[in-house]
Amino acid sequence: MVTKIENYIFKKRPQFTRYSFEQHGGFFDQNIVDKESCKKGTGYIPIKSSNAILYNTSKYGGYGSVTGTYFFLVEHTMKGKRIRTIEMMPLYLSKKIHSKEELEKYCKEKLELQKPSVRLARIKYNSLLKINGFPYHITGKTNDSYWIMSAIQLLLSKNYYEYLRKLYIFCKEERLEEEIVGEKNIKLYTCILEKLEKSIYSHKLLNINYNGKSKNLKDILESEKENFLLLSEKKQAQILIEIFTLLESNNFGANLESFGCGKKCGITKINKNIDKLEEVLLINQSPTGLFENSIDLKKV
């Protein structure tokens, strides 16, 4: 039985899906945001929309952290040019919008978009997007950007997974095992570099602030390889775990201060304007991931 489970875990293409859904729950954070903060930003909800006096958020404050229920794709005019953006539908308004026409009215009146044309009325949370050749799940919104999370799991040999497990134990419990040596650390470091250069990970959006400049992870690891060799085995282990975090199917970021980066770098997001991307496909999957079809968001 153990052998059967291991064969499944380490096979080349394990199926990996996330459940896509429409968000429900509270409309917004119940704590009122002060008027000064409301003046600096947008998207705040009036304390009482039926009261003309309290409707002014820049004077009386409002509610922030508005919950979105789903996203949608809209084409509109900006500075004389037609562009496509992904927008969020607030939960508190979703029950009032039942048609494409009503959604376009919302775009015009609330979002103040010029000549909006809704191209795709509903994109759920955790929907699968293929962006510039790499698959992601869209997980949330922040200002004019969207959080995206890797939709594939890093595939390594069984030996490397076992070694990574020992690195985790070493860093957490500070218990040095004989198997943890600089030579194996360097081999794992080189393996990750090869993944970033030759595999599907060469298409992953991993631009990081490196000594004041934006660089992709592969270039950073190449530049820091000599420095990595000089570090203690414990420091090497910590860095390898942080790098591995950036290649997993999450979006927590990593601490690469030792390489001249930040404490929480590599968090992946895209601008809501998809015209800046070469390819954006929405992949509709069956629950098992065995069947799928795609929609080109730049052409639909």
C-alpha positions, 0 to 999 in steps of 0.5 A: 500500500505504501508503495502504491501511494508513493507511486501516485504522489511522485508520478509526473502529472498529478491532478491538482485543482481548487474549488472555484466559488462566489464569495458570501458573508459580510459585506465589509469590515464592520469597523468604521474608517475615519474620514481622513483615510476615506479622502486618500482612497476609493471604494469606501461604503457610506455609513448609511446610504439612505441618509444624504448627510451620512452618505459623504465618506470624506466628511463622515467616514465609511466602511472599508475592506469591501467583500467581493463576490466575483470578478468580471471582464470589461472593455472600456475607453481610457485616454482615447484607447480601448483597454480590458480590465478585470473588475470586482463585483461588491457583494452588497450590490450583486443581488441588484444586478441581473443582466449584462445591461445592469452590469454595464450601468454599474461600470458607467455610474459606479466605476466611472468607466467610459463606454463599458462593454462587458466581455465576460460577466462572471469570473469566480474566485479561484478560477484558473487563469493561464498567464503568459504560459503559466497557470494560476488561480485568482484569489483576491483583489488589492487596489488595482491589482489581483492576487494570483496563486500558482496552480501547479505543484513543484515536481522534484525527485523523491530524494529531494523531497526527503532532503527538504523534509530534513531541512525543515526539521533542522531549521525548526528544531535546530537539530543537525542531522548528518545528512545535511551538508553543504554539498547537498544544499548546493545540488538542491540550489542548482536543481531549483535554478534548472527548474527556473530556466528550463521547465514551466517555471521559466514562465512564472511571474517572479519579479522581486525587488533586488538591491533596488531593482526589479529582477526575476528569481532565476537571475537573483539566484544566479547572481547570489550563487557564489555568496550562497556557497560561503554561508553556513549550512544552517543559513543555506537550509533557511534560504532553500526553504524560503526559495522552495516556498516561492515555487509552491502552490501558495502566495505567502512570499519569502524572506530573502533578505540575505540576498538583498531582497525583502522579508516578504518578497515574491508575492504574485499579483497582476495589474487589473489591465490585462492588455499589459500581458501577452496571454490570459486564458480562463480555463474552465475545469471539471471538478476532477480537472480531467476535462477543460475548455478555455476562453481567451480574455484578450479576444472574447 
